[in-house]
Structure formats: structure tokens, C-alpha cells
Amino acid sequence: MWRRIRTNRAFQLAAGSTFAAYFKLVAKTTRFVIEPEDIFDTIDPSLPVIVTFWHGQHFLTPFAMKPHHKAKVLISRHADAQINAIAAERLGVGTIRGSGATSKRDFHRKGAVSATYEMLRTLEEGISVAMTADVPKIARRAGLGVVTIARYSGRPIIPLAMATRNRITLKSWDRASLNLPFGPGAAVVAEPVFVPRDADDAGLEAARVLVQARLEAATARAEALVKAPGRP
């Protein structure tokens, strides 16, 4: 029954629009701390950029944008992800459909090749791209996808972590946080990661490890900020 419902276009549109409206409410009623405070002054001269974050922390990332920013987000082709795509578009973020993979067979089946080319074209057009860093179905372990895009595009990777104190942690593989309204929140941006065009396998692995470390640090800092004593 769920398989039939989730592929129904009317249901997808209704659910996607509802999610978008809900997260607008969360963003509007959350008291965000942003670190660094001058992050937009730092990032804007470097646009376009590649924003990356952990899967499950992605629901509020569209609100990390300023009105003048243009961005597209990578979303899988899975039927359930269609709702996420509709929600993103309702929030003013374009979409690129495809996902990473852990095998060569999945790399083609999941649309990773076409998505990679589309992300590179998007960056060439001056539009930033956003994507999760995780290896598919392995939470909080950065894969090579984001560093590969950075290598061929020459654009910096911007690790981002967002958290709210009020939330429900879902029992999913990515430990997704369903953010709730009316509480403190934090958005933490780590130092950019640059990947040389001539990076070999060892260089790509070193960049992947650096993305991993900076995302972990940003996540820990965001969590500390929302739990800080004295914050209402």
C-alpha cells in the first residue's frame, strides 16, 4: 500500500509542500547562533562553493542560504526522495537527481555519473551545489564523492553542521534529526577544504579524511552550542 501511495504524484506534491511549510516554521521560530558570525563575508567572494553536511542533518540546510545565493542540492532518485526534492524546490533550492554508490554497478544504476556531470556544469554556471558527505547507508563516514567534485571543479568544500535543541532523533540508518520549533539552534561552518586538480588517490583520501574531521568538529560544536547553559 505504501509503495503505491508514495509514487502517487498528488501525494508527493502534498507531502513535499507540507514538509517545506513545516521547516519554514521551524526556521522562523528557532533562535540560531551562527559560527563564524562573519561567515557570509568570507564565503561570498568564493562562490560558487560545494556545501556538504551529514545525511540526517539536512532538513534545515536550505535556511543557511541568503536570498541572493543560488544553489542546487543532490537528491537520490529513490521514490521516497521525490518528496524531499519537492520540499527543496518549494524552499527555493534547485535539485540534481542521483546519489553516490558503494559499487561500480550501483554507481551507474543510481545515476551517479549523470549527477556528477550535472554538478560540475552547475558549478561552472556559478551556482553552488550541496550534497551529503556520507557513504550511502553508512552514517557519518565521509565518502569520496564530494572531494571528487571538488577536484574536478576547483571549487572549495564548505562543511556545514546544523542542530536544534528541540528535536526527535529517528531510528533510521542516518540517525536523522526531525527538528522541532521554538528553541535554540546552531549553524556551524568549518574551514573550507580545497582539493588540487592533480590529486592522486592518496591526495583524495587525505581530503576525504579532512572533510570527515571538519564535519565531526562542526557537528560537535553545533551540539555544544544548542546545549549551552544559559541559552533559553
C-alpha positions in Angstrom: 0.0 0.0 0.0 2.8 2.4 1.0 4.6 1.7 -2.3 1.5 2.8 -4.3 0.9 5.8 -2.1 4.5 7.1 -2.2 4.6 7.1 -6.0 1.3 9.0 -6.4 2.1 12.4 -7.7 -0.7 14.2 -5.8 0.5 12.6 -2.6 4.2 13.6 -3.3 3.2 17.2 -4.0 1.1 17.5 -0.9 3.7 15.9 1.4 6.6 17.9 -0.1 4.7 21.1 0.3 3.7 20.2 3.9 7.3 19.5 4.8 8.5 22.8 3.3 5.9 24.7 5.2 6.8 22.9 8.4 10.5 23.6 8.2 9.8 27.2 7.4 8.0 27.3 10.7 10.9 25.6 12.5 13.5 28.0 10.9 11.3 31.1 11.8 10.9 30.1 15.4 14.4 28.8 16.1 16.9 31.2 17.7 20.0 30.4 15.7 23.6 31.1 16.6 25.9 31.2 13.5 29.6 30.5 13.7 31.7 32.2 12.5 29.5 35.3 12.7 31.1 36.8 9.5 30.8 33.5 7.5 28.9 35.1 4.6 31.5 37.8 4.2 34.1 35.0 3.9 32.2 32.7 1.7 30.6 35.1 -0.8 33.8 36.1 -2.6 34.5 32.3 -3.1 31.1 31.5 -4.7 30.2 29.0 -6.1 31.0 26.5 -3.4 30.3 22.9 -2.5 28.3 22.7 0.7 28.4 19.4 2.5 26.8 18.0 5.6 25.8 14.7 7.2 22.8 12.9 6.0 20.1 13.4 8.6 21.2 16.9 9.4 20.0 18.2 6.1 16.4 19.4 6.8 17.3 22.9 7.7 20.2 23.5 5.4 18.1 25.5 2.8 17.8 28.2 5.5 21.6 28.6 5.6 21.3 30.4 2.3 20.9 34.2 1.9 18.3 35.5 -0.6 21.0 36.3 -3.2 22.5 32.8 -3.1 21.8 30.3 -5.8 22.2 26.6 -5.1 21.1 23.1 -6.2 21.1 20.0 -3.9 21.9 16.4 -4.8 18.9 14.2 -4.0 18.6 10.5 -4.8 16.3 9.1 -7.5 14.5 6.8 -4.9 10.8 7.3 -4.9 10.8 8.4 -1.2 13.3 11.1 -2.1 10.9 12.7 -4.5 9.1 14.2 -1.5 12.4 15.7 -0.4 13.0 17.1 -3.9 9.6 18.8 -3.9 10.2 20.3 -0.5 13.6 21.6 -1.5 12.2 23.2 -4.6 9.4 24.8 -2.5 12.2 26.3 -0.4 14.0 27.8 -3.4 16.7 25.2 -3.9 17.1 23.5 -7.2 17.6 19.8 -7.4 20.0 17.4 -9.1 18.8 13.8 -9.0 21.3 11.0 -8.4 23.3 9.5 -5.5 26.6 8.0 -4.5 27.3 4.3 -4.5 29.5 1.7 -2.9 30.0 -0.4 -6.1 30.5 0.3 -9.8 27.2 -1.4 -10.6 25.3 0.9 -8.2 27.3 3.9 -9.5 25.6 3.7 -12.9 22.2 2.4 -11.6 21.8 5.2 -9.1 22.6 7.9 -11.6 25.9 8.9 -10.1 27.6 9.5 -13.4 24.9 11.9 -14.8 24.6 13.6 -11.4 28.4 14.2 -11.3 28.4 15.9 -14.7 25.4 18.0 -13.8 27.0 19.2 -10.6 30.1 20.2 -12.5 28.0 22.1 -15.0 26.1 23.7 -12.2 29.3 25.0 -10.6 30.6 26.2 -14.0 27.4 28.3 -14.3 28.2 30.0 -11.0 25.6 28.1 -8.9 26.6 26.4 -5.7 25.9 22.7 -5.1 25.0 21.0 -1.8 25.4 17.3 -1.1 25.6 14.9 1.9 29.1 13.7 2.7 28.2 10.2 3.9 28.9 6.9 2.1 25.4 5.6 1.2 23.9 3.7 4.1 26.9 4.3 6.3 26.2 7.2 8.6 28.8 9.8 9.5 31.5 8.4 7.3 32.6 10.8 4.5 32.9 9.2 1.1 35.0 10.3 -1.9 32.1 11.8 -3.8 32.3 15.4 -2.5 36.1 15.5 -2.8 35.9 14.2 -6.4 33.6 17.0 -7.3 35.9 19.5 -5.7 38.9 18.1 -7.5 37.4 18.4 -11.0 35.6 21.7 -10.4 38.3 23.5 -8.5 35.7 24.8 -6.0 36.1 24.7 -2.2 34.2 22.4 0.0 32.3 24.1 2.9 31.5 21.6 5.7 28.3 22.7 7.5 26.6 21.4 10.6 23.1 22.5 11.9 21.4 21.4 15.1 18.5 22.3 17.2 17.9 21.5 20.9 14.3 20.6 20.3 14.3 17.5 18.0 13.3 13.9 17.6 16.1 11.5 16.6 14.7 9.0 14.2 15.6 5.3 14.3 17.0 5.4 10.7 20.4 4.5 9.3 21.4 8.1 9.3 20.1 8.9 12.8 18.1 11.7 11.2 17.0 14.6 13.3 13.4 15.8 12.9 13.9 19.4 14.1 11.1 20.9 16.2 10.2 24.6 16.5 10.6 27.1 19.4 14.1 26.5 20.7 17.8 27.3 20.3 19.7 26.3 17.2 23.2 26.5 15.8 24.7 26.6 12.3 28.5 26.0 12.3 30.7 26.3 9.2 34.1 24.7 9.3 37.2 25.8 7.4 37.0 25.1 3.6 38.7 22.1 2.1 40.5 22.5 -1.2 41.3 19.6 -3.4 44.1 20.0 -6.1 43.2 19.1 -9.6 46.3 16.8 -9.8 45.4 15.0 -6.6 46.1 11.3 -6.8 44.4 8.5 -4.9 46.4 9.3 -1.8 45.5 13.0 -2.1 41.8 12.3 -2.5 41.9 10.1 0.6 43.7 12.8 2.6 41.0 15.3 1.5 38.3 12.8 2.5 39.8 12.4 5.9 40.0 16.2 6.3 36.3 16.6 5.3 35.4 13.9 7.9 37.4 15.6 10.7 36.0 19.1 10.0 32.4 17.8 9.8 32.8 16.0 13.0 34.2 19.1 14.7 31.5 21.3 13.3 28.8 18.8 14.4 30.3 18.7 17.9 30.4 22.5 18.1 26.8 22.8 16.9 25.7 20.3 19.5 27.6 22.1 22.3 26.0 25.5 21.3 22.4 24.2 21.4 23.1 22.6 24.8 25.0 25.5 26.3 23.9 26.5 29.8 22.1 29.8 29.9 20.6 29.6 26.4 16.9 29.9 26.6 
